[in-house]
Amino acid sequence: MPGIRRFNALFLSDIHLGTKGCQADRLLDFLRYHEAEVIYLVGDIVDGWQLRAGWYWPQSHNDVVQKLLRQARKGVRIVYVPGNHDEFLRGYYGSHFGGVEVCETAIHQSVDGKRYLVIHGDYFDMVVKHARWLAYLGDHAYEIALGMNRIFNAFRHVLGLHYWSLSQWLKLKVKNAVNYIGEYERTLVAEASRREVDGVICGHIHHAAVRDDFGTRYINCGDWVESCTAVVEHFDGRFEVITWTGVGTSADDSEREELPPALSQSAA
């Protein structure tokens, strides 16, 4: 099919299926144009916290699951590293479901021979690890911010403007949040160094990045509730953050022939 981009590896995290903030349509649109030899699901793919509070599972969320399972049936290796929101899967390490491997952590060897620790990252978030009630409180506040984000982008859509994350912009304007992101990045890099690997690929904080300024490479996949980002590894070993700003649609793959013009990319 014209327009499909292929990669050695694709990394997705923090999709949060089962929440109203999940942008499943955009993710489906992204998956129609991006394929890889191996797909890593780096935690918080399904949001068990929200599903326990109230069931929400529209067809588009089911379509994402089916899309990934079809990739597994086609021979794509899919590795699922659960996060804190889908911690119910942490009791199934070593299991396979529909061709999907469930692992506590994984080691990805890149094309150039470098080794990367793949981990969700919540174990290194002191709020989640030591003050669970505070994490739940923050989760509810975050849902409010995402609700504002949906309203804001509904107006932008009416005006013919592309998606832009108000909630992410607000978060990055808060000094404490920016300091927290920096400390989180340094902590994950220290863990990668301790395990004697060349870098770490994680999620959890919904802030996509590829950084080399810590002495060890730090890569964060971002999310699919705010920024709509993924990380890919090209066949030359180069990593890249892709931000998908195209408008999601439920059209069949056979109806799609060209890349939407609203694809924005940031090279690592």
C-alpha positions, -999 to +999 in steps of 0.1 A: +000+000+000+014+034-010+024+057+020+032+030+045+065+036+064+083+006+078+107+005+107+128-020+127+110-012+159+080+008+171+074+018+207+040+029+221+031+037+256+004+053+277-025+047+253-050+044+282-076+024+265-108+025+286-107+063+292-124+091+275-091+109+270-077+080+249-073+091+213-079+057+198-090+071+164-057+089+160-037+059+170-056+037+145-048+063+118-012+062+128-010+024+128-023+023+092+008+041+080+035+027+103+047-009+105+076-025+123+094-058+127+087-056+165+062-035+185+069-027+221+038-017+242+055+002+270+028+002+297-005+018+305-020+005+273-052-004+291-063+018+320-075-006+347-078+022+372-105+039+352-122+007+341-127-003+378-142+031+385-166+029+355-168+009+323-159+028+292-149+008+261-161+022+227-156+004+194-125+024+185-107+010+216-116-025+206-103-017+171-069-008+185-067-042+203-078-060+171-053-040+150-024-051+172-035-087+173-037-088+135-001-076+135+009-104+158-009-129+135+011-115+105+043-124+123+052-091+140+067-096+174+047-077+201+062-073+235+039-059+263+056-044+294+028-035+318+026-002+337+009+009+368-025+015+352-025-020+336-008-037+366-034-065+365-011-080+338+019-081+361+008-115+374+012-129+339+049-123+332+062-149+308+028-155+293+016-152+257-018-139+247-027-140+210+010-138+201+017-110+226+045-115+250+040-101+286+073-092+303+083-072+334+111-055+314+127-062+280+161-056+264+159-042+229+190-046+207+191-020+181+203-023+145+237-008+155+241-034+183+233-011+213+212-025+241+182-006+256+163-014+287+125-012+279+105-004+311+074+016+319+090+036+346+064+039+373+087+020+398+109+051+397+081+075+404+081+081+441+045+093+441+032+061+426+055+039+446+051+053+481+019+074+481-007+055+461-036+075+473-019+107+461-014+091+427-051+083+424-059+119+434-036+132+408-052+109+382-086+125+388-071+160+384-054+148+352-088+136+338-102+171+344-073+186+324-079+161+296-116+171+296-106+207+291-082+195+263-111+178+244-133+209+246-104+231+234-096+209+205-133+206+195-132+244+189-100+241+170-115+214+148-145+237+140-120+264+130-102+240+107-070+239+129-050+208+137-048+191+171-028+208+197-025+197+233-036+223+258-032+200+287+004+192+278+012+229+274-003+237+308+017+209+324+050+222+309+043+257+322+042+245+358+077+247+372+074+217+396+062+196+367+092+205+346+116+198+375+099+165+381+103+155+344+140+163+346+145+143+378+125+113+364+148+113+333+180+113+354+166+085+376+158+063+346+192+069+331+209+059+363+189+026+363+201+020+327+237+026+337+233+003+367+221-025+344+250-018+321+230-011+290+233+017+264+200+034+271+165+032+284+131+034+266+102+042+289+068+059+292+047+069+322+052+107+323+035+114+290+065+135+277+082+122+245+119+127+243+152+114+229+181+127+249+218+120+250+228+147+275+229+123+305+258+102+292+233+074+286+205+076+260+171+084+274+140+078+252+104+083+263+075+072+240+051+099+250+014+091+251-019+089+232-040+111+254-021+143+251+007+145+226-001+115+203+035+105+200+054+073+193+091+063+190+104+044+160+138+029+153+148+032+116+167+004+098+199+024+102+196+024+140+184+060+143+156+067+168+129+093+161+099+107+179+068+110+156+040+133+166+008+123+148-014+153+142-036+138+115-074+137+121-084+102+131-109+083+110-125+049+111-120+042+073-108+008+063-071+004+054-081-003+018-096+032+016-064+050+026-039+057-001-018+087+009-002+100+041-023+128+056-006+162+053-009+168+090+020+145+099+047+162+119+080+146+128+109+155+151+141+137+143+164+125+171 
